[in-house]
Amino acid sequence: MNTKNLLSFLLSGAVAAMTLAGCAGNPGSISTPSSPASQVPASTASQSEPANTPAPPSSASDPVSAPAAGNSIVTNGGEAIALSALEHQKEGAASTVYYTKEISPEAMTAIYAALGREVTGEKIAVKLSTGEPPASNYLNPNLIKDLVQQVNGTIVECNTAYGGSRANTAMHYQVAKDHGFTDIANVVILDEEGSVSLPVTGGARLTENFVGAHFPEYDGYLVLSHFKGHAMAGFGGAIKNISIGLGSSEGKCWIHSGGTSRTSPWGGEQDAFTESMAEAGKSVVDSLEGNIIFISVMNRLSVDCDCNGNPAEPDMHDIGILASADPVALDQACVDLVYASQDDTASLVQRMESRSAVHVLEHGDKIDLGSREYRLVNLDA
């Protein structure tokens, strides 16, 4: 058998193995830290699989789980993806994205260390989504606990602008407690006392961005994102987490409307919305003078955001954890992995394409929020 045919045979085997593995059913209750949908796995097996499902084989001779001479990665679900299949992965690119298939507390701290830089200062904020009840796919506190405590971080969030259980401060603090975040760190709702304006430089839509009034009290930000689909943005990742996520209720309306309303998030034009997300994100990064780091977890890859309390079940397996100092590169790498996967990605791809989701990356690159080109470093190799 020649090399080309052998490679085709091996990749066919990988696809077959993933098809047989399937995805799990509905997650259980998320009212305690031990039971969110994005729960901490007992091994490197996909978090979408039942707890008693064995981990994918890890033998170096196994074509499903072993990288080929450093030219591919293996996902948490056991799929081999060639680096050449990642559209924007370029050797020599200025931005670096780190990757590991393992989804565990140890992997979170390891990928943070691999960045070779830290968020610095006396007060460090950890930005994440507290998740909408009753069953959203927010990051499990047990998954992030070690890293949050390592940086002595305060978990921060902002209230929503669309109703729900996190629309006012008192309710939002209760959700943070119910979902286990107050068990691992102090939690602050940044806009409990209103907004503060950040200047936007080089924007086409915004000249200012409205974030929670407590935002400037922190020296550095560690941004922990759950990558997934989103009903309005197409996908949610690092850029959404520092734009919509750090926006006060007023700021969320401002971004959604493309800078035309501070009171309503509805009815904005789509490109104006995604461009405003990129511009708001740039105002955050600029204000912190680069003292910000991004880590994204690609698990529970639903088409729906963590702002949806009853999200659709994922059709595809978990992929892993990625990290970068560049939010555009990080989000682009996550998107590239979805497109490169041979798993059942159709629903997530359709959600992204129907919302012109990549435009936030195009605009982010244009305004120097970051670069769409990146070099992927596989920590599992």
Summary of the structure (lengths in Angstrom):
residues: 381
radius of gyration: 19.6
end to end distance: 26.7
largest distance: 68.5
contacts: 1440
relative contact order: 0.18
helix: 31%
strand: 18%
